[in-house]
Amino acid sequence: MFGNYLIGLREGLEASLVVCILIAYLVKTGHKDKLGPLWVGVGLAVALSLGFGAALQFGSSTLTFEAQEGLGGTLSIISVGLVTWMVFWMKRTARHLKAELQGRLDAALAVGTGALVFTAFMAVGREGLETSLFIWTAVQATGDGIRPLVGALLGLLSSVVLGWLFYRGALRINLAKFFTWTGAMLVVVAAGVLAYGFHDLQEGGFLPGLHALAFDVSTTVPSDSWYGTLLKGVFNFQPNPTVLQGTVWALYLVPVMALFLAPPRGNRTTPATGAAPKTTKVA
């Protein structure tokens, strides 16, 4: 449940910040009359994301077992690729996100209302589709009933509250550090989703080695125990992974985490300019 809460919080906060930046800029530049088209674009993006998630859930339920496993495994791999790209992109651009969005908004305002709707739709829609896909694959990986969805929903609600606090000026935070630490935790979650995706492909008969276990600690860490449930909910831990699962998990987690936590090249602090980065404001 915590892993899905983190996904909802991390992904939802990006979308919330995008909306807050767009709203604040329109208000600040005297374009309050353009808030309606902005909300239309945001609403369309949310509707698309919900529809995409529903299509994944109900569409997959009509497939055969092998097809479900193949679809789940393939989408897990795709979602991990998208999330990995996203966390690296956000780490690199978090400090410049405000200026980038404001530039897009200026261009949209110069074109017209339709361009403003499209800009808001694209800015939020990408985050929404990524969130729907990753939450769906994470829920399939945990296989823990309704609790993963509750965790994701609580994360999304928390992100909305935080976004509102940012907009009202009641909360300031160093977004670069926030997205770095939550991104690192998300990499751990993604490693578990990726490993489970390969397990799906094994169960569907698309990959060999289903019965070649790397280890089996199911008697020590029962999956129905409180600590087994906690490990599965947070890290997608499986007490009896296959050799392929363990290999994929390690080959993803170790290099990706090392690259993600490595300081950017040419961006090391110096004695003259080594002040800590300022906290980010939305308005």
C-alpha positions as CSV (number, residue, x, y, z in Angstrom):
1,M,0.0,0.0,0.0
2,F,2.8,2.4,0.8
3,G,4.4,1.8,-2.6
4,N,1.2,2.8,-4.3
5,Y,0.8,5.8,-2.0
6,L,4.2,6.9,-3.0
7,I,3.3,6.5,-6.7
8,G,0.1,8.5,-6.3
9,L,1.9,11.2,-4.3
10,R,5.0,11.5,-6.5
11,E,3.1,11.4,-9.8
12,G,0.1,13.4,-8.6
13,L,2.3,16.2,-7.1
14,E,3.9,16.8,-10.5
15,A,0.5,17.3,-12.1
16,S,-0.6,19.5,-9.1
17,L,2.4,21.7,-9.4
18,V,1.9,22.0,-13.2
19,V,-1.7,23.2,-12.6
20,C,-0.7,25.6,-9.8
21,I,2.1,27.1,-11.9
22,L,-0.3,27.6,-14.8
23,I,-3.1,29.1,-12.7
24,A,-0.7,31.4,-10.8
25,Y,0.9,32.7,-14.0
26,L,-2.5,33.5,-15.6
27,V,-3.6,35.3,-12.4
28,K,-0.3,37.2,-12.1
29,T,-0.4,38.4,-15.7
30,G,-4.0,39.5,-15.6
31,H,-5.5,36.7,-17.6
32,K,-8.1,35.4,-15.0
33,D,-10.6,35.2,-17.9
34,K,-8.5,32.3,-19.3
35,L,-8.9,30.1,-16.2
36,G,-12.0,28.5,-17.7
37,P,-10.2,27.1,-20.8
38,L,-7.3,26.0,-18.6
39,W,-9.7,24.0,-16.4
40,V,-11.3,22.5,-19.5
41,G,-7.9,21.2,-20.6
42,V,-7.1,19.8,-17.1
43,G,-10.5,18.1,-16.9
44,L,-10.0,16.5,-20.3
45,A,-6.6,15.2,-19.2
46,V,-8.1,13.8,-16.0
47,A,-10.9,12.1,-17.9
48,L,-8.5,10.6,-20.4
49,S,-6.3,9.2,-17.6
50,L,-9.3,7.7,-15.8
51,G,-10.6,6.2,-19.0
52,F,-7.2,4.8,-19.8
53,G,-7.0,3.1,-16.4
54,A,-10.5,1.8,-16.7
55,A,-9.7,0.4,-20.2
56,L,-6.7,-1.4,-18.8
57,Q,-8.6,-2.9,-15.9
58,F,-11.8,-4.0,-17.7
59,G,-10.2,-4.7,-21.0
60,S,-7.7,-7.1,-19.6
61,S,-10.4,-9.0,-17.6
62,T,-11.8,-10.4,-20.9
63,L,-8.6,-11.9,-22.0
64,T,-7.3,-15.5,-21.5
65,F,-4.9,-16.2,-18.7
66,E,-1.9,-16.3,-21.1
67,A,-3.0,-13.1,-22.8
68,Q,-3.5,-11.4,-19.4
69,E,0.0,-12.4,-18.2
70,G,1.5,-11.3,-21.5
71,L,-0.3,-7.9,-21.4
72,G,0.5,-7.4,-17.8
73,G,4.2,-8.2,-18.2
74,T,4.6,-6.1,-21.3
75,L,2.9,-3.1,-19.8
76,S,4.9,-3.5,-16.6
77,I,8.1,-3.2,-18.6
78,I,6.8,-0.2,-20.6
79,S,5.6,1.6,-17.4
80,V,9.0,1.1,-15.7
81,G,10.7,2.5,-18.8
82,L,8.4,5.6,-18.7
83,V,8.7,6.1,-15.0
84,T,12.5,5.8,-15.2
85,W,12.6,8.4,-17.9
86,M,10.3,10.6,-15.9
87,V,12.3,10.6,-12.6
88,F,15.5,11.4,-14.5
89,W,13.8,14.2,-16.5
90,M,12.2,15.7,-13.3
91,K,15.5,15.6,-11.5
92,R,17.2,17.5,-14.3
93,T,14.4,20.0,-14.9
94,A,12.8,20.5,-11.5
95,R,14.5,23.9,-11.0
96,H,13.5,25.1,-14.4
97,L,10.0,23.7,-14.6
98,K,8.3,27.0,-13.8
99,A,10.0,28.9,-16.5
100,E,9.4,26.2,-19.1
101,L,5.7,26.0,-18.4
102,Q,5.3,29.8,-18.4
103,G,7.0,29.9,-21.8
104,R,4.6,27.4,-23.2
105,L,1.7,29.4,-21.7
106,D,2.8,32.6,-23.3
107,A,2.9,31.0,-26.7
108,A,-0.6,29.5,-26.1
109,L,-2.1,32.8,-25.1
110,A,-0.7,34.4,-28.2
111,V,-2.5,31.8,-30.4
112,G,-5.9,31.6,-28.7
113,T,-8.2,29.7,-26.4
114,G,-7.9,26.4,-28.2
115,A,-4.1,26.5,-27.8
116,L,-4.5,27.2,-24.1
117,V,-6.8,24.2,-23.7
118,F,-4.3,22.0,-25.6
119,T,-1.4,23.2,-23.5
120,A,-3.1,22.4,-20.2
121,F,-4.3,19.1,-21.6
122,M,-0.8,18.1,-22.7
123,A,0.9,19.3,-19.5
124,V,-1.4,17.3,-17.3
125,G,-2.3,14.5,-19.6
126,R,1.2,13.1,-19.9
127,E,1.5,12.8,-16.1
128,G,-2.0,11.3,-15.9
129,L,-1.4,8.6,-18.4
130,E,2.0,7.7,-16.8
131,T,0.3,7.6,-13.4
132,S,-2.6,5.4,-14.6
133,L,-0.3,2.9,-16.3
134,F,2.2,2.7,-13.4
135,I,-0.5,2.4,-10.7
136,W,-2.2,-0.3,-12.7
137,T,0.9,-2.3,-13.2
138,A,1.9,-1.8,-9.5
139,V,-1.5,-3.0,-8.4
140,Q,-1.2,-6.1,-10.6
141,A,2.3,-6.8,-9.1
142,T,1.1,-6.5,-5.5
143,G,-2.1,-8.5,-6.1
144,D,-3.5,-7.3,-2.8
145,G,-7.1,-6.5,-3.5
146,I,-8.4,-3.0,-3.0
147,R,-5.6,-1.8,-0.6
148,P,-3.2,-0.8,-3.4
149,L,-5.9,1.3,-5.0
150,V,-6.7,3.0,-1.7
151,G,-3.0,3.7,-1.2
152,A,-2.8,5.3,-4.7
153,L,-5.9,7.3,-4.1
154,L,-4.6,8.6,-0.8
155,G,-1.4,9.6,-2.5
156,L,-3.2,11.5,-5.2
157,L,-5.4,13.3,-2.6
158,S,-2.3,14.2,-0.6
159,S,-0.7,15.6,-3.8
160,V,-3.8,17.8,-4.4
161,V,-3.6,19.2,-0.8
162,L,0.1,19.9,-1.2
163,G,-0.5,21.6,-4.5
164,W,-3.1,23.8,-3.0
165,L,-0.8,24.7,-0.1
166,F,1.9,25.6,-2.6
167,Y,-0.5,27.8,-4.5
168,R,-1.6,29.6,-1.3
169,G,1.9,30.2,-0.2
170,A,1.4,28.2,3.0
171,L,4.1,25.7,2.1
172,R,7.6,26.0,0.6
173,I,9.9,23.1,-0.2
174,N,13.1,22.5,-2.1
175,L,11.5,20.6,-5.0
176,A,14.9,19.5,-6.4
177,K,15.6,17.6,-3.2
178,F,12.0,16.4,-2.8
179,F,11.9,14.9,-6.3
180,T,15.4,13.4,-5.8
181,W,14.5,11.5,-2.7
182,T,11.0,10.4,-3.8
183,G,12.5,9.5,-7.2
184,A,15.0,7.2,-5.5
185,M,12.2,5.5,-3.6
186,L,10.2,5.2,-6.8
187,V,13.2,3.5,-8.5
188,V,13.0,0.8,-5.8
189,V,9.3,0.4,-6.4
190,A,9.9,0.2,-10.2
191,A,12.5,-2.5,-9.8
192,G,9.9,-4.7,-8.1
193,V,7.3,-3.9,-10.8
194,L,9.9,-4.8,-13.5
195,A,10.8,-8.1,-11.8
196,Y,7.1,-9.0,-11.5
197,G,6.5,-8.1,-15.1
198,F,9.1,-10.6,-16.1
199,H,7.4,-13.1,-13.8
200,D,4.1,-12.5,-15.6
201,L,5.8,-13.3,-18.9
202,Q,7.2,-16.5,-17.4
203,E,3.7,-17.5,-16.1
204,G,2.2,-16.8,-19.5
205,G,4.8,-19.1,-21.2
206,F,6.6,-16.3,-23.0
207,L,9.8,-16.7,-21.1
208,P,11.4,-19.8,-19.6
209,G,12.6,-20.5,-16.1
210,L,9.3,-20.3,-14.1
211,H,10.4,-23.1,-11.8
212,A,14.0,-22.1,-11.4
213,L,13.9,-20.2,-8.1
214,A,16.7,-17.9,-6.9
215,F,15.7,-18.6,-3.3
216,D,12.6,-19.5,-1.3
217,V,12.1,-17.9,2.1
218,S,8.3,-18.3,2.1
219,T,8.4,-20.2,5.4
220,T,10.5,-17.5,7.1
221,V,8.6,-14.6,5.5
222,P,5.1,-15.8,4.8
223,S,3.3,-13.7,2.2
224,D,0.2,-13.4,4.5
225,S,2.1,-12.2,7.5
226,W,2.1,-8.6,8.5
227,Y,5.8,-8.2,7.6
228,G,5.5,-10.1,4.4
229,T,2.5,-7.9,3.4
230,L,4.6,-4.8,4.4
231,L,7.6,-5.9,2.3
232,K,5.4,-6.7,-0.6
233,G,3.4,-3.4,-0.4
234,V,6.5,-1.3,-0.1
235,F,9.1,-3.1,-2.2
236,N,7.0,-5.6,-4.2
237,F,9.1,-8.2,-2.4
238,Q,8.4,-11.8,-3.3
239,P,9.7,-14.6,-1.0
240,N,10.3,-17.1,-3.8
241,P,11.4,-15.2,-6.9
242,T,12.7,-16.9,-10.0
243,V,16.3,-16.6,-11.1
244,L,15.2,-14.3,-13.9
245,Q,13.3,-12.1,-11.6
246,G,16.2,-11.7,-9.2
247,T,18.6,-11.0,-12.1
248,V,16.3,-8.4,-13.7
249,W,15.7,-6.7,-10.3
250,A,19.5,-6.4,-9.6
251,L,20.4,-5.4,-13.2
252,Y,17.9,-2.6,-13.0
253,L,18.1,-1.3,-9.5
254,V,21.9,-1.1,-9.0
255,P,22.9,0.9,-12.2
256,V,19.8,3.0,-12.3
257,M,20.0,4.0,-8.6
258,A,23.7,4.8,-9.0
259,L,23.1,7.0,-12.0
260,F,20.1,8.7,-10.4
261,L,21.9,9.6,-7.2
262,A,25.1,10.7,-9.0
263,P,25.7,14.5,-8.9
264,P,25.1,16.1,-12.3
265,R,28.2,16.7,-14.3
266,G,29.5,20.3,-14.3
267,N,27.1,21.2,-11.5
268,R,29.3,20.7,-8.4
269,T,29.1,23.3,-5.7
270,T,32.2,25.5,-5.3
271,P,33.3,27.6,-2.3
272,A,32.2,30.8,-4.1
273,T,28.8,29.6,-5.2
274,G,28.1,26.7,-2.8
275,A,25.0,28.1,-1.3
276,A,22.1,25.7,-0.9
277,P,19.4,26.0,-3.6
278,K,16.5,28.1,-2.7
279,T,13.1,26.7,-1.9
280,T,10.7,26.8,-4.8
281,K,7.6,28.9,-4.9
282,V,4.7,28.3,-7.3
283,A,3.5,31.9,-7.8
